[in-house]
């Protein structure tokens, strides 16, 4: 399994356990789903608890949300009230990212610069439909993941977008 972490904060952003697609060699699209989890409810495939065990009369907490957010402890941020503030963040983030690429992977700088502009133009055109998520540290100087809901096979699916060059892979 691979965990993808922000290169600036070290926050876990997602893992390869999700369906994902690399777009123009610069953005990972990661497909999530809405889930509900009951606290303390461990489900083992093939296990069938008896009727007495099923209802013990205790209160339990149900956690509902997008699996990527829950599993990676992403935090929704409302730091970008308008397209202008998000564009300012992007300019600063891209400068930091290019500096890091020049240091670590100079062969990737041109690929990134060429392909990211096209992608960001398309994404910014859908700004009002986006949600923004930081990693667990809630540090907006690191990567901010973008999420939009798309109709995929008749199901409203949360699609997260992460900047490939802003991630480091950790193998487990």
TORKOL-4160 file (C-alpha; in steps of 0.2 Angstrom, whole numbers, padded with zeros to 4 digits, m for minus):
172
<pt num="1" X="0000" Y="0000" Z="0000"/>
<pt num="2" X="0006" Y="0018" Z="m0004"/>
<pt num="3" X="0002" Y="0033" Z="0007"/>
<pt num="4" X="0003" Y="0050" Z="m0002"/>
<pt num="5" X="0009" Y="0064" Z="0010"/>
<pt num="6" X="0010" Y="0083" Z="0007"/>
<pt num="7" X="0029" Y="0087" Z="0005"/>
<pt num="8" X="0027" Y="0103" Z="0015"/>
<pt num="9" X="0018" Y="0097" Z="0030"/>
<pt num="10" X="0020" Y="0078" Z="0030"/>
<pt num="11" X="0001" Y="0076" Z="0032"/>
<pt num="12" X="m0007" Y="0061" Z="0024"/>
<pt num="13" X="m0018" Y="0066" Z="0010"/>
<pt num="14" X="m0024" Y="0049" Z="0003"/>
<pt num="15" X="m0018" Y="0031" Z="m0001"/>
<pt num="16" X="m0018" Y="0020" Z="m0016"/>
<pt num="17" X="m0033" Y="0010" Z="m0009"/>
<pt num="18" X="m0045" Y="0022" Z="m0019"/>
<pt num="19" X="m0049" Y="0022" Z="m0037"/>
<pt num="20" X="m0038" Y="0036" Z="m0044"/>
<pt num="21" X="m0032" Y="0043" Z="m0061"/>
<pt num="22" X="m0017" Y="0054" Z="m0065"/>
<pt num="23" X="m0022" Y="0069" Z="m0076"/>
<pt num="24" X="m0009" Y="0077" Z="m0088"/>
<pt num="25" X="0004" Y="0071" Z="m0076"/>
<pt num="26" X="0001" Y="0084" Z="m0063"/>
<pt num="27" X="m0016" Y="0081" Z="m0054"/>
<pt num="28" X="m0022" Y="0065" Z="m0046"/>
<pt num="29" X="m0041" Y="0063" Z="m0046"/>
<pt num="30" X="m0046" Y="0051" Z="m0032"/>
<pt num="31" X="m0063" Y="0045" Z="m0031"/>
<pt num="32" X="m0071" Y="0043" Z="m0014"/>
<pt num="33" X="m0088" Y="0038" Z="m0008"/>
<pt num="34" X="m0100" Y="0043" Z="0006"/>
<pt num="35" X="m0099" Y="0031" Z="0021"/>
<pt num="36" X="m0107" Y="0028" Z="0038"/>
<pt num="37" X="m0097" Y="0020" Z="0052"/>
<pt num="38" X="m0104" Y="0015" Z="0069"/>
<pt num="39" X="m0091" Y="0018" Z="0083"/>
<pt num="40" X="m0085" Y="0001" Z="0090"/>
<pt num="41" X="m0093" Y="m0009" Z="0076"/>
<pt num="42" X="m0080" Y="m0020" Z="0068"/>
<pt num="43" X="m0086" Y="m0029" Z="0053"/>
<pt num="44" X="m0077" Y="m0045" Z="0048"/>
<pt num="45" X="m0082" Y="m0053" Z="0032"/>
<pt num="46" X="m0091" Y="m0069" Z="0035"/>
<pt num="47" X="m0095" Y="m0065" Z="0053"/>
<pt num="48" X="m0113" Y="m0066" Z="0058"/>
<pt num="49" X="m0116" Y="m0060" Z="0076"/>
<pt num="50" X="m0131" Y="m0068" Z="0085"/>
<pt num="51" X="m0147" Y="m0058" Z="0087"/>
<pt num="52" X="m0143" Y="m0056" Z="0106"/>
<pt num="53" X="m0126" Y="m0048" Z="0102"/>
<pt num="54" X="m0133" Y="m0037" Z="0089"/>
<pt num="55" X="m0143" Y="m0026" Z="0100"/>
<pt num="56" X="m0135" Y="m0023" Z="0117"/>
<pt num="57" X="m0145" Y="m0008" Z="0121"/>
<pt num="58" X="m0130" Y="0004" Z="0121"/>
<pt num="59" X="m0129" Y="0021" Z="0113"/>
<pt num="60" X="m0117" Y="0022" Z="0099"/>
<pt num="61" X="m0110" Y="0036" Z="0088"/>
<pt num="62" X="m0112" Y="0035" Z="0070"/>
<pt num="63" X="m0099" Y="0045" Z="0059"/>
<pt num="64" X="m0104" Y="0049" Z="0042"/>
<pt num="65" X="m0094" Y="0057" Z="0028"/>
<pt num="66" X="m0082" Y="0054" Z="0013"/>
<pt num="67" X="m0071" Y="0040" Z="0016"/>
<pt num="68" X="m0055" Y="0049" Z="0010"/>
<pt num="69" X="m0059" Y="0063" Z="0022"/>
<pt num="70" X="m0062" Y="0051" Z="0037"/>
<pt num="71" X="m0047" Y="0040" Z="0033"/>
<pt num="72" X="m0034" Y="0053" Z="0030"/>
<pt num="73" X="m0041" Y="0065" Z="0043"/>
<pt num="74" X="m0043" Y="0079" Z="0031"/>
<pt num="75" X="m0051" Y="0095" Z="0037"/>
<pt num="76" X="m0062" Y="0106" Z="0027"/>
<pt num="77" X="m0056" Y="0124" Z="0026"/>
<pt num="78" X="m0066" Y="0139" Z="0022"/>
<pt num="79" X="m0051" Y="0150" Z="0019"/>
<pt num="80" X="m0055" Y="0154" Z="0001"/>
<pt num="81" X="m0071" Y="0164" Z="0001"/>
<pt num="82" X="m0069" Y="0169" Z="m0017"/>
<pt num="83" X="m0059" Y="0165" Z="m0033"/>
<pt num="84" X="m0047" Y="0179" Z="m0030"/>
<pt num="85" X="m0041" Y="0173" Z="m0013"/>
<pt num="86" X="m0039" Y="0155" Z="m0019"/>
<pt num="87" X="m0029" Y="0161" Z="m0034"/>
<pt num="88" X="m0017" Y="0171" Z="m0023"/>
<pt num="89" X="m0015" Y="0155" Z="m0013"/>
<pt num="90" X="m0011" Y="0145" Z="m0029"/>
<pt num="91" X="0002" Y="0157" Z="m0035"/>
<pt num="92" X="0011" Y="0156" Z="m0018"/>
<pt num="93" X="0009" Y="0137" Z="m0017"/>
<pt num="94" X="0015" Y="0135" Z="m0035"/>
<pt num="95" X="0031" Y="0146" Z="m0032"/>
<pt num="96" X="0035" Y="0135" Z="m0017"/>
<pt num="97" X="0032" Y="0119" Z="m0027"/>
<pt num="98" X="0043" Y="0124" Z="m0042"/>
<pt num="99" X="0057" Y="0129" Z="m0030"/>
<pt num="100" X="0056" Y="0112" Z="m0022"/>
<pt num="101" X="0055" Y="0104" Z="m0039"/>
<pt num="102" X="0070" Y="0113" Z="m0045"/>
<pt num="103" X="0080" Y="0107" Z="m0030"/>
<pt num="104" X="0074" Y="0089" Z="m0030"/>
<pt num="105" X="0067" Y="0085" Z="m0048"/>
<pt num="106" X="0073" Y="0098" Z="m0061"/>
<pt num="107" X="0067" Y="0087" Z="m0075"/>
<pt num="108" X="0049" Y="0089" Z="m0069"/>
<pt num="109" X="0049" Y="0108" Z="m0068"/>
<pt num="110" X="0044" Y="0110" Z="m0087"/>
<pt num="111" X="0031" Y="0096" Z="m0086"/>
<pt num="112" X="0023" Y="0104" Z="m0071"/>
<pt num="113" X="0023" Y="0122" Z="m0078"/>
<pt num="114" X="0016" Y="0116" Z="m0095"/>
<pt num="115" X="0002" Y="0105" Z="m0089"/>
<pt num="116" X="m0003" Y="0114" Z="m0073"/>
<pt num="117" X="m0009" Y="0130" Z="m0081"/>
<pt num="118" X="m0022" Y="0121" Z="m0092"/>
<pt num="119" X="m0028" Y="0111" Z="m0078"/>
<pt num="120" X="m0030" Y="0126" Z="m0066"/>
<pt num="121" X="m0039" Y="0136" Z="m0079"/>
<pt num="122" X="m0052" Y="0122" Z="m0081"/>
<pt num="123" X="m0053" Y="0119" Z="m0062"/>
<pt num="124" X="m0055" Y="0138" Z="m0058"/>
<pt num="125" X="m0069" Y="0139" Z="m0070"/>
<pt num="126" X="m0079" Y="0127" Z="m0058"/>
<pt num="127" X="m0073" Y="0137" Z="m0042"/>
<pt num="128" X="m0091" Y="0138" Z="m0035"/>
<pt num="129" X="m0093" Y="0119" Z="m0035"/>
<pt num="130" X="m0077" Y="0116" Z="m0026"/>
<pt num="131" X="m0074" Y="0111" Z="m0008"/>
<pt num="132" X="m0056" Y="0114" Z="0000"/>
<pt num="133" X="m0048" Y="0102" Z="0012"/>
<pt num="134" X="m0031" Y="0103" Z="0021"/>
<pt num="135" X="m0022" Y="0089" Z="0030"/>
<pt num="136" X="m0023" Y="0085" Z="0048"/>
<pt num="137" X="m0012" Y="0099" Z="0053"/>
<pt num="138" X="m0024" Y="0112" Z="0045"/>
<pt num="139" X="m0009" Y="0121" Z="0038"/>
<pt num="140" X="m0014" Y="0131" Z="0023"/>
<pt num="141" X="0004" Y="0133" Z="0018"/>
<pt num="142" X="0004" Y="0115" Z="0013"/>
<pt num="143" X="m0007" Y="0107" Z="0000"/>
<pt num="144" X="m0025" Y="0111" Z="m0001"/>
<pt num="145" X="m0035" Y="0097" Z="m0009"/>
<pt num="146" X="m0050" Y="0101" Z="m0020"/>
<pt num="147" X="m0066" Y="0091" Z="m0020"/>
<pt num="148" X="m0081" Y="0092" Z="m0032"/>
<pt num="149" X="m0095" Y="0080" Z="m0034"/>
<pt num="150" X="m0098" Y="0072" Z="m0051"/>
<pt num="151" X="m0112" Y="0061" Z="m0058"/>
<pt num="152" X="m0103" Y="0045" Z="m0061"/>
<pt num="153" X="m0114" Y="0030" Z="m0067"/>
<pt num="154" X="m0129" Y="0039" Z="m0059"/>
<pt num="155" X="m0121" Y="0042" Z="m0042"/>
<pt num="156" X="m0115" Y="0058" Z="m0035"/>
<pt num="157" X="m0097" Y="0054" Z="m0032"/>
<pt num="158" X="m0084" Y="0065" Z="m0022"/>
<pt num="159" X="m0069" Y="0067" Z="m0033"/>
<pt num="160" X="m0053" Y="0074" Z="m0025"/>
<pt num="161" X="m0039" Y="0083" Z="m0034"/>
<pt num="162" X="m0022" Y="0083" Z="m0027"/>
<pt num="163" X="m0006" Y="0091" Z="m0035"/>
<pt num="164" X="0005" Y="0076" Z="m0040"/>
<pt num="165" X="0021" Y="0086" Z="m0038"/>
<pt num="166" X="0016" Y="0091" Z="m0020"/>
<pt num="167" X="0015" Y="0074" Z="m0014"/>
<pt num="168" X="0028" Y="0061" Z="m0008"/>
<pt num="169" X="0024" Y="0042" Z="m0009"/>
<pt num="170" X="0027" Y="0031" Z="0006"/>
<pt num="171" X="0026" Y="0012" Z="0004"/>
<pt num="172" X="0020" Y="0001" Z="0017"/>
